[in-house]
Amino acid sequence: MQKKINQSIQNNRLLFIAEIGMNHNGNFDLCYELMKKAKESGADCVKLQLGWRDKKNEINQIDEKIIKKLIKFSQYLNIDIFFSIISPEAFKLIKKFNFSTFKIASRSLVENYKMVKQIINQNKTTIVSLGMWNKKKLPFNTRKNIKYLWCKSQYPLHPWNIKNFPKAFSDKTYYGYSDHTIGIDVCILAICRGAKIIEKHFTLDKSDTTIRDHALSATPDEFKIMVDIGREIEKKLNLKI
């Protein structure tokens, strides 16, 4: 389920994550089309959120049956899938499946630090966003299974509010970038500065007002442009240009 994710990280190859999040609007069958378009746009994987707005009749109520459906979609479309684990209940649920990669939302670092430690101690690949982390020191000592993403938890993040954006990304600090801006240009900037993971919200319709994330998401066309340019930049960086 996470073959491309692990291969990209092991080979230090640029990884593109299409963040579906809650852009399914509560219709999980729509995830099939979102995954299909993400695959066609060059995404290596898709990601959803587990444990956020997940109570009965809420937009993101994901149970074991829905996870099985989403996994089946991803396998048929041949695109990796994984989840942000936001609550202890979500962690308990996801442990029923054989996922080798997890995502930690910055919210979880603040609200469920103990759970995050438990996830990291499984020694599986764990991608951690730091949008709400306001300390200078990284949350955990350097470990091979942790990859940190620079992030700013504003939705959307406007250019004049981007502060302390890394001048250089590296495995020792920020390995990649989780984006909340409108457009794809800041993602391209991050790639130019060495980011090896780009996480960008993904939508079929930016004008959809069901949730705020649609406006700061990339459409399939935008995502494809980002991937194509990003891959070319990666080639040039590998040539030491």
N, C-alpha and C positions, 0 to 999 in steps of 0.2 A: 504493500500500500504506500510505502514511502521510499521506493527504490531510487528514484531520481533525486530525491532530497539528499539521501545519504551519499550517493555517488558524487553529486555536485560539491558537497561539503568536503568529502574525502579528497577530491581532486582539485579543490580550491577553484571551482568553476562557478561562474555567475549563476545564481539561482533566482528565478522569478516566481513570486507567490501571488496568485490572484486571490485576494481576500473577498470571499463572498459575504462573510459576516452574516448580517441579517438582511441583505439585499434580496433575499428570497421572499420577503414580505409576509412570511408565515405560510407560504405555499411551497412545500418542500419538493413537489414535483417540478417546480421551476428551476430547481438546482440542476436538473439534467441539462437544460438549455444553457444555463450559466457555465456549467463545466464544459460542455461541448464548445461554446464560444471561447472560453478561456484556453482550451487546448488549441483551437484554430488560431488563436492570437499569440501563441508561443509560450504560454505559461508552463512552467515545470510542474506546478501543483496548485491545488485550490485549498482554501482554509475556511473553516466555519468556527463559530463560537459556541462553546458548551458551558452552560452554567450562568448565562446572562439573559435576563428577561425570559426566563424559562418556566415560569409558574403556569398553572392551568389557565388556558385561554390567552396567554401572552404570545407575542409574535415568534418567539424562539423556543417553543416547548419541544425539545428534542429528547426522545426516549430511545430505548434499545432498538426498537423496530425501525425507527427513522434512520438511526446510524447504519443499520444493516442495508437499508435502501440506498443511502448515500454511498456506501462502500461499493455496492453493486453497480451504481451509476459510474463511479470512478474506474472500476475494473473494466467495464465494457468500453468506456471511452479512452482507456489507457492513459489516465492522468492521476498523479498522486493526490491523496487527500489526507489532511490532518486537522487537528482542532486546537483552538486556544482553550485551556482548562482554567476556568474562572472561579469555580467553587469546589469545596470538598466533595459535594454530592456528584459533581461532574467528574471529578477524578475517580471516584468509586465506580461510576458508570463506565468510563472509558477503559478501566482496567480489565473489563470483560473481553476486550478485543486486543489483538496483537499489534498494537501500534508501536513503531520504533522511534517515532519523533513526536515531540510535544511542543506547543507554543505556550509561553507564559505572557499573558497580558500585563501591562504595567500596573493595572488596577490590582491584580492578584498579589504583586510584590508588597503593596501597601496594606491590603485588606486580609490576605491569607498567606503571610510569609512562611508560616510553619508548613502549610501544604506545598508551597513552592519548593521548600527544602526536601520534602518527601519525594516530589517528582524528580528533582535533580539527582537525588541519591539512588535512583533506579539505574543511573549511568546510561540512559538513553539520550539521543540527541535532543537537546532542549534549547529552543530559540526564545530569547528573553527580550521583550521590549522594555525600554527604560523611560517611557514618556512621563510617568508620575514619580520617578525616582529622583529626589532632589539632593542627594548626598554626592559628594565628590568621589568617594570610594565606590567601586562596583559592589553589587550586593553580595557576591560570593567570590571566594578566592578562585584564581584561574584554574579551570578544569577543562579537559579536552572535550567534554560533552556539552559545554555551554557556548552558545554564540549570542552575543549581545547585539541588539539593534538600537541605533539612535532613533529617538522618536520624540515628538512633542504632542501632548494630549490636548490638542485644540481641534475643533471640528466645525468648519475647516480651519487649517492653519494658513494664515495669510503671510505673504513674503516679509512684511515689516515686523512680524512677530517671530521670525526665525532667528533665534539667538544661539550662539555657541555651536553652530553647525560644524561638524568635524572638518578640519583642513585635510586630514588623511584618515582613512579607515584602515584598520588592521586587525589581525586575529587577537592581539593583546588587549585591545580596547573595544571599539565598535566594529563588529565584523560586517554589519549591514545597516540598512535604513528602512524603517517602517513609515510610510508616507500618509499624511493627511491633508496635503495641499491640493488645490484645484489645478489640474494639468499634470504634465509628466516631466516638466523641465527640471524640477528639483531632484527627481529620481535620476535623471541623466547626469546632473551635477555630482550626485553621490557616486555614481559609477565612475566618473572621471577621477574622483578622489579615492578610488580603490574599494568601494563597497562591493561585497560578494553576495549579498542577499538584498533583493529589492522586494518589499511587500507593498502592494498597491491595491486599494479597494477596487472592486470590479462590479460593473452594472450593465444591464441591457438598456437602461433609460435614465439619464442623468436628471431629467425633469420630474421623475417620480418623487413625490413628497411623503411617501409612507413613513420613511425614516430619513434622518439627516444625511446618512452616509452616501446616498445616491449622488448628491451634488459634488462630493469630493472624490468620487470614483472615476475610474477610466472606463470608457466604452471599449468594445472589442477592437475597433479601429485604432483608438488611442493606445491601447495596450500593445497592439502589434507594432506600432511605430516605435514605442518605447523599447520593446524587446529587440527589434531589428537594429536600431541605433546602438542600444546597449551591447549587443553581441559584437558589433563592429568595433566599438570602443575597447571592449575587452581584448579583442585581437591585437589592436594597436598597443595597448598597455603591455600585453605579453611579449610584444616585440621590443619593449623598452623605448618606444618612441616618445 
